[in-house]
Amino acid sequence: MARKRRTQRLRRVDETLRQIIADTLLTHDDRVVAGVIVTGVETSSDTAYADVFVQVPGAEARRPKAMAAIERARPGIQARINREMHLRATPVLRFRYDDSLEHALRIERLLAEHAPGDEA
């Protein structure tokens, strides 16, 4: 799938949102939320929505609890964004789990299993 070309303005909005969200999660009262890593943000061209990509370090069983906790924290995060950014409308945050690290590790493992020189 071809990726849409991002304008410089949208890249700045994405990065500012990422910083605010990461800082908010880092200092959040809920320890489950505090461990979440924000890997990226992609804002829609009209800034109505922002997909926030996160990773949850630790056991896979922790992921559903962390994603639910983030969703509960969303109104407070959006309120902070509204206070700190000067956009016409605060984007609705949509949290997505970023599985790119697991995907990359799986590919590395598969490549290592089939590396030349392993065959006898």
C-alpha positions in Angstrom: 0.0 0.0 0.0 1.4 3.4 -1.0 1.9 5.7 1.9 0.4 9.2 1.6 2.9 12.0 1.5 2.9 13.9 4.8 3.2 17.7 4.8 5.7 19.4 7.0 2.9 20.8 9.1 1.4 17.3 9.8 4.8 15.9 10.7 5.3 18.7 13.2 1.8 18.1 14.6 2.5 14.3 14.8 5.8 14.9 16.7 4.3 17.4 19.1 1.4 15.1 19.8 3.9 12.2 20.3 5.8 14.2 22.8 2.8 15.4 24.8 1.3 11.9 24.9 4.5 10.2 25.9 5.1 12.7 28.7 1.6 12.3 29.9 1.8 8.5 30.0 5.2 8.7 31.7 3.9 10.8 34.5 0.5 9.1 34.8 -0.7 7.8 38.2 -1.5 4.4 36.9 1.7 2.3 36.7 0.3 0.2 33.9 0.1 3.3 31.7 3.4 4.7 32.9 5.3 1.8 31.2 3.8 2.3 27.8 6.0 3.5 24.9 4.6 5.8 22.2 6.3 4.8 19.0 4.6 7.2 16.7 1.6 9.3 15.8 -0.2 9.8 12.5 -2.7 12.6 12.3 -5.4 12.7 9.6 -5.0 15.5 7.1 -7.8 17.4 8.7 -6.4 16.8 12.2 -9.7 15.3 13.3 -8.1 12.0 14.3 -4.7 10.9 15.4 -3.6 7.3 15.4 -1.2 6.8 18.4 1.0 3.7 18.1 2.1 2.3 21.4 4.2 -0.7 22.6 3.7 -2.4 26.0 7.0 -3.8 27.3 6.9 -7.0 29.3 4.6 -10.0 29.1 2.0 -10.2 26.3 -0.7 -10.8 29.0 -0.1 -7.3 30.2 -1.1 -5.7 26.8 -4.9 -5.8 27.2 -4.8 -4.3 30.6 -2.4 -1.6 29.4 -4.5 -0.8 26.3 -7.7 -0.5 28.5 -5.9 1.8 31.0 -4.7 4.0 28.1 -8.2 4.2 26.8 -9.4 5.3 30.3 -6.7 7.9 30.4 -7.6 9.2 26.9 -9.9 12.1 28.0 -7.2 13.5 30.2 -4.6 13.2 27.5 -6.8 15.0 25.0 -7.5 17.7 27.6 -3.7 18.3 27.9 -3.3 18.4 24.2 -6.1 20.9 24.0 -4.3 23.1 26.5 -0.9 22.9 25.0 -1.5 22.9 21.3 -3.3 25.6 19.3 -5.3 23.6 16.8 -8.8 24.4 15.6 -10.0 21.1 17.1 -8.3 18.6 19.3 -7.8 15.3 17.4 -9.6 12.3 18.7 -6.9 9.9 19.8 -7.1 6.3 18.6 -4.6 4.1 20.3 -3.2 1.2 18.2 -0.8 -1.5 19.4 2.5 -1.3 17.4 3.6 -4.8 16.7 6.5 -3.8 14.4 9.1 -4.9 17.0 7.7 -8.4 17.3 7.4 -8.6 13.5 11.0 -7.6 13.1 12.2 -10.1 15.7 10.2 -12.8 14.0 11.8 -12.0 10.6 15.3 -12.0 12.2 14.6 -15.4 13.8 13.4 -16.9 10.5 16.4 -15.5 8.7 18.7 -16.9 11.3 17.1 -20.4 11.1 17.7 -20.4 7.3 21.0 -18.7 7.2 23.6 -20.0 4.7 26.2 -22.2 6.4 23.7 -23.8 8.7 23.0 -26.5 6.1 25.2 -29.6 6.3 
